[in-house]
Amino acid sequence: LVLALPLAPLWGTGTEHPVRTCKNLNAITEMQMTLFFSYDQGRTWDGPLIIYGGQNVSETDFVELPEGHLLCINNNIFANPGRQFVYRNGKTWTPGPLELATNVRKRSDGVIPDGEHHKYNWVPETVCLTEDGILVGCLRCSIYQWSDDLGLTWQPLEGALNLAPEMYQPWIHYLGEGRVVCAGHYGGDDPIGKVDQYLVLHSFRMEALRKTKVTRIHVE
């Protein structure tokens, strides 16, 4: 079992951070995304293993690759969207570098008109992996994306639903044979009673007509 868990300083009365917004100005970042591992069905846990070193990340997702390694996805909610491999050797886990996605919009690119977000490339916050090696993911507000190069580049998933602001805090799962389901809720971080919230379940089938040909350029 693998658990992704962000660690940050305790805040509240009697701590060095009396309120949540307190900052240590000497720290590059106080929040660290980590992984914990269990080999006995959750009775005991090993960790933490820090991933996304130096990045302020509180939410992430990952998939297990066929060879047993993990592929962690740092999504577009945060400053440097990309991917990181965590390599397995028995019970030893070694994180690789954080690699930036090469073709996605960044948070500093400016405001995108309402209803236009689904037309751009984003790194999703929840991902699943098909038997064909295709990553399918969702970013909040029903923005569905796909990647066939293990998260180095991302493209909008044609034909998927665009029902913003549905699918906040999404969670996607692959059921096999091209079937995908994604659960979330309507709205955002709204106080109870402000909007009429409800749970959402999107289900659809996808088909990969062909995979992108892998091309590499080596400069000597």
C-alpha positions, 0 to 999 in steps of 0.5 A, spaced: 500 500 500 502 507 498 499 513 501 501 520 499 501 525 505 503 532 505 507 534 511 507 541 514 508 544 521 503 544 526 499 550 527 495 553 533 495 555 540 502 554 543 505 552 537 510 556 533 505 558 528 499 561 532 495 561 526 495 557 519 497 563 515 504 564 519 510 563 515 518 561 516 521 566 512 527 562 512 524 556 509 524 555 501 517 551 503 514 548 509 510 543 506 513 537 503 509 532 499 511 525 502 510 517 500 509 512 506 509 504 504 506 498 508 507 491 506 502 488 511 495 491 509 496 497 513 498 495 520 505 498 519 508 504 515 515 506 512 516 513 511 516 518 509 519 519 503 520 526 500 517 527 493 517 534 489 523 536 493 523 544 494 516 544 492 510 547 496 505 541 494 499 539 498 495 534 493 498 529 488 496 523 485 500 517 482 500 510 478 503 504 479 507 502 472 507 495 470 514 494 472 512 496 479 515 503 479 511 509 481 509 515 476 507 521 481 504 527 477 504 534 480 498 538 477 497 544 475 494 547 481 501 548 483 507 552 481 511 547 477 506 542 474 510 535 471 512 528 473 516 524 478 518 517 477 519 513 484 523 507 482 522 500 486 527 495 488 524 490 493 522 495 499 527 500 497 524 506 493 528 512 490 525 518 487 528 521 480 528 528 479 521 532 478 521 533 470 516 539 468 511 538 463 513 541 456 507 543 453 502 545 458 499 552 461 502 555 467 498 559 472 502 565 470 500 565 463 494 570 465 486 569 466 483 564 461 476 566 459 470 562 463 468 556 459 475 556 455 479 552 460 478 545 457 481 547 450 488 548 453 493 543 455 493 542 463 497 537 468 491 533 471 490 532 479 488 525 478 490 520 474 489 513 471 493 508 467 490 504 461 492 497 459 495 501 453 499 505 457 495 511 456 494 516 462 487 519 463 486 524 468 481 530 470 483 537 473 477 540 477 472 543 473 471 537 469 477 538 465 479 532 462 486 530 459 490 524 456 498 523 455 501 517 452 508 519 454 507 518 461 505 525 463 511 529 459 506 532 455 498 532 456 492 534 451 485 535 452 480 529 451 476 530 446 469 528 447 469 528 454 464 532 458 465 540 460 460 541 465 464 546 470 464 547 475 462 540 476 468 535 478 471 539 484 476 535 488 476 529 482 478 522 483 479 518 477 479 510 476 480 506 470 475 499 470 478 496 464 476 495 457 476 503 455 471 504 461 473 510 466 469 513 472 471 520 475 467 522 482 467 529 485 462 534 487 459 541 484 462 547 487 469 549 490 471 551 497 464 554 499 461 554 506 456 550 507 449 553 505 452 558 500 451 553 494 447 547 492 452 542 492 452 535 490 456 529 488 458 527 481 460 521 477 462 521 470 463 515 466 465 514 459 469 510 454 475 512 451 479 509 445 486 510 443 486 510 435 494 510 435 499 512 440 504 518 438 511 515 435 516 516 440 522 521 437 528 523 440 533 528 438 540 527 441 545 533 440 552 532 440 
